[in-house]
Amino acid sequence: MWRTAPPSRPARGTVTSINPTSVISTASASTTANATARQNAPKVFRTLRPAIDDLIQQYATQGITRVGMVIEDDRTGETLEQNADASFASASLYKLFVLWRTQIEIRQGRLSDGSLLPLTAANDASAEDGYVLGPYGDTVTVADLRRLMISSSSNTAAQVLAQWFGLGTIEQLLRSNGFTATSVLGEPRTTAREVTRFLEGVVNRNLDPRLQPDDYALMLTLLKEQQVNTKLSIGFPDGTVFAHKTGDIPGAHHDAGVVFLPDGRSITITVLTGGDYDASVRFQHDLAELLWQDQAGRN
């Protein structure tokens, strides 16, 4: 069911809760001024709420077992959530956090874009990728590994980087920045809320005080250059700028990113699904179409 954000999350706008009977609630205001501001904020998702609710009900009969979702208008802060704190196997979304750690390593002088890291049997994930980056002993630059990891979702590239600085350092990074529900150890897991928080941090350039504007610009560019466009992106019109990352393992099929609308707004959307792959692809395609049709013409 749709639910409100917890009180600990800073309320930038209206957070709505939808159940099957379309009951809508808003996050309580801490002050009269904040309450008035949210009341007067445009309800950009007013018509979208029931349509998404119906879509989820429809695909629940076609093989999707659960959905974790956050959709946020980055101008008004209005947010739609469903199971935002539910834990999912993150699949390749964990690579977002490897990217974060990579940029920290560069900022701290332990890596550079031109650093050469070796391909070894220990970091070879070519069986998952379906191709090899090169023979063992060859080296690849950090810049190329980073690009392959995000834009092409190379598992080997992610393993080379993560093994160089250690998964434990990513775990420490997450905990020290309040990402309590995301882990890269064992089977990586995350939530729609924390993936959304990462994306918002990149767009708003406030993810980590050690990162600089060019780090954020680079991260966003890599997401915009995504080559795996099988879910949400196919529901947007050709030419739409969608900076995103997908993730797939059996039973978990995700897409998360920031779509830039013609009116200058951006909307962050994270969709985590469990269940059938084909049903998830169709669901996310239909969801993106709904979002675009509802939002693209607004001023």
Secondary structure, DSSP 4 states (H G I P E B T S, - for coil): -B-PPPTTS---S-EEEE-TT--EEEPPPSSHHHHHHHHHS--TTTTHHHHHHHHHHHHTTTTEEEEEEEEEETTT--EEEESTT--EE-GGGHHHHHHHHHHHHHHTTS--TT-EEE--STT--HHHHTS-SS-TT-EEEHHHHHHHHHHS--HHHHHHHHHHH-HHHHHHHHHHTT--S-B-SSS-EE-HHHHHHHHHHHHHT-S-TT--HHHHHHHHHHHHT----SSGGGGSPTT-EEEEEEEEETTEEEEEEEEEPTTS-EEEEEEEEEE-HHHHHHHHHHHHHHHHHHHTT--
